[in-house]
Amino acid sequence: MRRPVRLLGPAVFLLLSASCNWIQEGRWQVYQDDGTKALEQRRYGEAEKQWKKSLAIAERFGAQDPRLGTSLNSLGRLYAAQGRYREAEPLYAKALAVWQSTWGPEHPAVAKALDNLAALRYAQGRYAEAEPLYKRSLDIKTKVLGPDHPERATTEHNLGTVYRAEGRLTDAEPLYKQALALREKALGPGHPDVATSLYDLGNLYRAEGRPAEAEALYRKALSIWEKSVGGQHPDLAAGLEALADLHRQQGRTAEAESLYERSLSMRREVLGPRHPDVARSLNGLALLYKSQGRYAEAEPLARQALDIWEQAFGPDHPDVATALNNLALLLFAQGRPAEAEPLYRRALAIQEKVLGGQHPDVARTLDNYAALLRKQGRDGEARSFEARARDIRARHAWAQPGP
């Protein structure tokens, strides 16, 4: 006699469903942790693989589940670290929307998402969009975490960096100093974040024509990084490049070349050959070679920097304008003004569009373009550009360093 089929009761279904969810949650956490470990070890391909798996699981948890925001944010962070900004942007934006919907507009996770999106806008040269994001994050952190929390210092520091990029140096300096004091108090003087504050304050002083103060801060930052993050790290490479830029401008070419080469080698190894930061080292080394008359060595480096930045950022980024200006300088120095002039024109168009007509970088390009016009006997045009450059510098009331 056949036994009757017994139907599973609701309690059994609930038990199986809960068990399935528990398994999915466990797998999601494992993939998240494995991705984090891979990123820390700079195994970017493995990190992407693990975080894509975690994202696939998180999407099953529901559109408002905070774990979805975590997976989106992790993958966005990876792409941003690789200079893949266009891929990172929608992930960051969606993570912000998820966390905001889940936890409300004043949660620390929302502030974190705002910081990430703002950092991406800054990297893309979209400074006017970055500023309100950092300001909103700063308001949330001040209200929720308190005025002395180191996370607040991070946002304050980054807002200062936006102001510095916009040429608003007097607005940037107090933010840098406040963030530095807060970090030293909360984290201790040997923390990597303290080095970051010292480094960017050094960048500010160099922009203001205060090289001795800048050098002291750079060296202190490098000392902290060498002890805290080791001998191969993107932050250390940035510090080496900054000190190399300063030495180049001071005519200390042998010291500058060694630092540029160290920075370039480190960035290629850690970040990969097409990362935007690699282009920064290439650009600095090209300028150094130009100053020494080593044009045949400088030009391919300048063109490679331009190509990397155009591929990473698109045609209208401030770094692309910088590369165009520097390549034009190099061509002009070789007696090739017909090739240099359209590069100056394009650089100016980008800077005026993205940074505005009163930005210090515009003054620098105007001066360089005017020198070309003078050489060609086009004195009327040159005088007009020189007058504009003088007006911009007068508005900022500080002398610019060289290119």
N, C-alpha and C positions, 0 to 999 in steps of 0.2 A: 504494500500500500504506500502510495506516494505521500511524503510529508508535505503539509501545507507550507507555502512560502511565507516567511514572516517578514513583514515590512519593518524597516528601521524606524524607530520612533524619533520624534523631534529632538529629544535629549542627545541621542547618538549623533544626529546630524550636526548639532551644535558643537559636540565634542570634537568631531572630525574637522569642522570648520575652524575651531579654535586652534587645533593642532596644526592645521595647514598654515594659518596666519602666523603661528609661533615659528614655524620652519622658515617662512618667507622673511619674517623679521630678523631671524638669526642670519640668514644668507645675506640680507641687505647690509647688516652691520659688518659682517666679514668682508664683503666687497668694499665697503667704505674704508675700513681700517687698512685693508691691503692697498687700496689706492693711495691713502695718505702715506703709508710707508714707502711706496714706490716713488711718490713725488719727493719725499725727503731725501731719497737716494738718487734723485734726478733721473729715474728710469721712466721717462715721460710716456713711452709707448705702453708700458705695463700699467701705469696709473690711469691712462685713458681707457684701457681695456676693462679694468676693475670698476671704474666709476660709471662706465656705460652700462655694465651689468647691474650696478646698484640703482642706476636711474630707471632701467627697465622694470625692476621690482617695485621701486617707489611709485611709479606711475600706476601700479595696481592698487596702491593704498588709497588712492583718491586724490582729486585735484586740489583739495585743501589740506592734505596731510603735510605736516612740517618736514617730514623726512624727504618729501619730494623737493622742497626748497633746499634742503641740505645737499642732495645729490646734484641738483642743478648748479648750486653755488660751487661745489667741488669741481665739477667739470669746467665751469666757467673760469675758475681760478687756474686750472691747468692750462687752458688755452691762452689766458692772459699772460701767464709765465712764459709761454712759448712765443709770444708776440702775435698770436692768432686772434686779434682783437675783434674782428668781424664775427667770428664764431662764438666768442665769449659773450658778446653784448646781449643777444636774446636770452641766453641762459641766466645771466645776472638779472636781467629785467624780470624774467618769469619767477626767479627765486624771490625777488623783492615782493612781487605780487602775492605769491603764496604765503610768505611769512606775515605780510601785512594783513592779509585776509584772515589768517589763523590766529594771530596774536595781537592784532591791533596796531595802530600807527606809532606807538611809543615804546615798543619792545626793543631790547638790546640787539636782537637778531635783525630787526629792521634797520637799525643804525649800521650794523655790519654790512648789510646788503647795499645800503646807500653809499657807504665807504667804497665798496668794491666797484659799484657802477661809476662813482665819481672818479676813482683811480683810472678806470678804463677811458672815461671821457678825457681826462688829462693826458693819458698816453696817446690819444687820438688827436690831440691839439684842440679839443673842444672845451676850452677853458671856461667860457661863459656858462656852459651847461654843468660843468663840474662844480662850480662855486656854490650854487644853491643846494646841491646834494650834500656837500660837506657841511654847510651851515645847518641844514636840517638834522644831519647826524649829530653834530655838535650839540644842538639843543636837546636831542633825546638823551645823549650820554650825560650831559650836565644834570638833567632832571632825574634820570633813573639811577645813574651810577655815582653821581656826586662830582664836584668840581676838581677833586684831587685824584681821580682814577686815571691810571696810565692809558686806558683805552681812549679817554678824552684827549690826552696829550697827542695820541696818534692822529686823530682827526684835526686837531688844532695845527699840528705840524704840516699835515698835507694841505690844509687850506692856505697856510703860509707859502707853500710851494706853488700853488696855483697863482697867488698874488705875485710871486717872483717871476713866474713865466709870463704874466701879463705886464711886467715892468713896474708893478706897484710895490717897490722895494720898502718904502716907509711903512706900508701896511703889513708886509711880510715879516719884518724884523721882530716886532714884539711877539708875534705868534710863535716864531722859532724859539725865542728866548724863554717864553713861558713854558713851552713844551719841553725844552731842555731841562729847565729847573724842576719841573714836575717828574720827568723821567729819572733824573739823578736821585731825587728824593724817594720815589716809589720803587725803583728798580736797582739802584746802586750805580756807581760811576763806571763800572766795567761792563755794563749791559750793551748788547748790540744796538738797541734802540737809542741809547745815549750817543753811540757813534754816528747813527743816522742823523741825529739832531746837529751834532758838531759838523758833519760833512756838509749838510745843506746850509748851515749858517756860514760855513766857509765859502760856499758857492755865492751866497749873498754878498759877502765882503769882497770877493773877487769882482763881482759885477759892479760894486761901488768903488772899485779902484783902491782897495785896502789889502794889497797882496801879502804883507807880512802877517797880518792877523789871519788871513785866509790860510796861509801855509801852516801856521801853528795849529789851527783847527783840523786841517786835513791830516797832519801827522798824528795828532792825538786820536782821531777817528780810526786811522789805519792801524795804530797800535792796539786799540780795543778789538777791532775786527780780527786781526791776526791771532789774538789770544782766545777770542770767543767763538769764531765760526770756522777757523782753520785756514789753510793755505789756498784753497780753491773754492771761491764763493763769489756770486755776482756782486754782492755789496763791496767786497774787497776790490774787485775789478773796477767798480765805479770810483772808488776812492783813489786808486792808482791813476786812473784816467784824469781825474780832476787835478791831481798834483802835477801830472804831465802837462796838462793845459796851462797851468800856472807857470811852470818852468819854461814852456815854449814861449809864452808871452814875455818872460823875463830874459829870454835869450840864452837860457841854460839848456842848450840843445842836447848835449850828451845825456844828461840826466833825464830829460823829457823822453828821448827815444827809448831808453831802457824801460821806463815806466809804461809807455804806450805798448811796447812789444809784450810786456808781461800781462797787461790788461787784455790785449787782443788774444793772446794764447789762452788765457784763463776763460774768457768769454766763449771762444770757439769750443773749448773742451766741455764747458759746463752747460752752455745754452744752445750750442749748435751753430753752424756756419752762417745761417740766414736770419739769425735773431736780430731785431733792431738795435740792441745794445752792441753787437759786433760792429755794426755800421758806425757807431759813435767812436770806437777805437780806430777804425779805418780812416774816418774823417779827420781825427786829430793827428794821426800819423801822416796823412797826406798834407795837412797844413804845415807840419814840421818839415817835411821834405821840400815843400815849396819855399819855405823860409831859407833853406840851405841851397836853393837852386837845383835840387834833384828832381827836375820836372818829369823825367821819364819814369821814375819810381812813384811819383806822387799821383799822376793822372789816373792810372788804373785803379788805385785805391779810392780816389774820389768818385770815380764812375761806379765802382762796386758799392760804395756807401749809398749813392743815389739810387741805384737799382734795388738794394735791399729795402730802403725806406719807402720807395714807391710801391713795391710789392706788399709790404706790411701795412702801410697806412693809406694808400691811395694817392692821387696826384695833388691833393690840396692840403697837405699836412705841413706844419711849421718846420719839421725836420727836413722835409723835401725841399722847402725854400732855402734852408741853411745849406744843404748839399748843392743846390743850384748856384747859390751865391759863391760858395767856395770853389766849385768847379770853374765858374766864370773868372774868379780871381786867378786861378791857375792858368787858364787859357790866355787871359790878358797878359800875364807875366811872360808868356812865351811868344808874345807878339801876334796873337790870334783874336783880335777884337771882334771880327765879324761873327765868330763862333760864340764869343763871350756875351755879346749884347743881348741876344734873345733869352739867354739864361737869366741875366739880371732882370729883364722885363717880366719873365715868368715868376721869378722869386718875389719881386715886388707885388705882383698881382695876388699871389698866395698870401703874403704877409698882410696886405691891406684887407683882404677878404676875411681872413681867419683871426688876425690879431688886432686889426683896426689901424687906421692911418697914423696914430700917435705912438705906436709901440717902438721901443728902442731898437728892435731888430730892423724895423723899417729904416731908421736913421742910418744904420750900418750899411744896408744895401744901397741906399741913396748915395752915401759917400763913395762907395766903391764904384757905382755906376757913373758918378760925376767924374771920377778920375779917368775913366775910359773916354768919356765925352771930351774932357780937356785934351787928352792925347790926340783926339781926332780933330781938334780945332773947333768943336761945337760949344763954344764958351757960354753962349746964352742959355742953352739947355743945362749945362753944368752948373751955372750960377743958381738956376731955379731949384735944382736938386739939392745943392749945398745949403741954400736958405731953408728949405724944408727940414733938412737934417738938423741944422742949428736950432730951429724952432722946437723940434721934438726933444733934443737934448736939454734945452733950456727948461722945458716943461718938467722934465724928470730931475734936473739939477744934479746930475752926477755924470762923470765921464765914463764912457764905455770902454771896455777892453777891446783888443783886436778881435778879428774873426775867429 
